[in-house]
Amino acid sequence: MPDTSLNAPHSDNWYASWFNSPYYHILYKDRDYTEAQLFMDNLTQYLNLPDQAHILDLACGKGRHSVYLNRLGYRVTGADLSENSIAEASQHQTETLDFVRHDMREPFARKFDAVFNLFTSFGYFDEQSDDERALLAMHNSLSEFGFGVIDFMNASKVVNNLVPSEEKTVDGITFKLKRFVEGNDVVKEIRFTDAGQDYFYTEKVRAYTLEDFEAMMSRHDIYLLDIFGDYKLRKFHPGESDRLIMIFK
């Protein structure tokens, strides 16, 4: 939990505070979006979605990937819990691209041809039952012939290669990062000082394995169609692959 002696916005949920903070986007501003766009190209070609298919980009952040998917010719709805992210993403709205603030545990009234949950935007809740609610909501938001996609970390590789601590300076701010495993969670503590004020945030992701996802899907009659281990959609190897990408119906 955030240190109450530090000047950070507080919430009962770490993700509500951190993802709504401008510092989240500063820390991760150098992410490889070229690789992400290549993933979108490969994924949409693999799924062979129909022209003008309607895609839900769930946990879309500021909407960068929603915008790219829309440029590929798809109708896209980007959804995220962060009010600030949705406000910024909404500047890109068009007739075929819209953004909504939404809790991923709740299904949508409309149905989608595909639901994408990308870049480890799953496993944030304190209770596994809430993660299962999110998974079921994705499934229930699919059309009859729709596909769900979860792009998750390969938890085994992440845990075995965890860097305990590092410093990263971005835009003149030095972020001090500490990583560790606590119970079933991979935790990252983020400390930094800006304009004379100290800040402390936490990231926490449940270290779900493929077997965990298979068990959750089985409990909810969700059919796992295919599994990939990277953004080039190569075979998944538990000890080696960078990602755990699951296609389901």
C-alpha positions, 0 to 999 in steps of 0.5 A: 500500500502507498506510504501515507507519509509521502505525497502521493494520491491515494486510493483503496486500489493501487491501479486506480491511483497509479494508472491515473497519475501522469507519472505512470505515463512518464515512466513508461514513455519509452515503450516500444510502440513499433513492436506493439503495432507489429503485434496488432498487424500479426494478431488481426491477420491471424484472427482474419477479422471481417471488414469493419469488425468492432474491436474492444480494446480493454484497458486501453490507457491513452488509446494509442493502440486503439487509434492504430487499430482504427487506422487498420480499418476496424471500428474500435471502442477503447475502455479504461478505468482511468478518468485521465487516460480516457479524457486524453484518448477521447481527443482522438474520437471519430465516427468509428473510434470511441472511448469510455470509462469502464470497469473491466469486471463488468460486461458491455451491453453491446457485443464485439467481434474481438476483445483485446486485453493487451500488455499485461492488463490483467491480474490486478485485483486483490481477489482472484474472483475479481480477475475471474469476473473480468475474464467472464466479462470479456467472454460475455462481451463477445459476439457469437463468432468473436475472439477474445485475446489476453496478452499476459506476461510469462510469469515463470520467466518474469519471476525467474529473471526479476531485477530486484532494484534499478534506477531509471531517469526520465524527463529529469525524474529519477524513479527508484524501482524495487521488484519482489514476489509476495505470495502469488503477486509480482510487486514493483515499488516505485519511489521518486521525488519531483518538485521537492515532493516525494512520491510512492506508488505500487504495481502488483500483478498476480503471477498467473501461469498458463495452467491457472488461465486454463483452470479459470477458463474451464470453470466458466466454459471458455474455450482456449483456441490457441497460445503464442509466446511472443508478438510474432505469434511463435510457439509458447515455451513456458521457460523461454517465451517473453509473453503468454498470448491466449486466444479464446472463444 
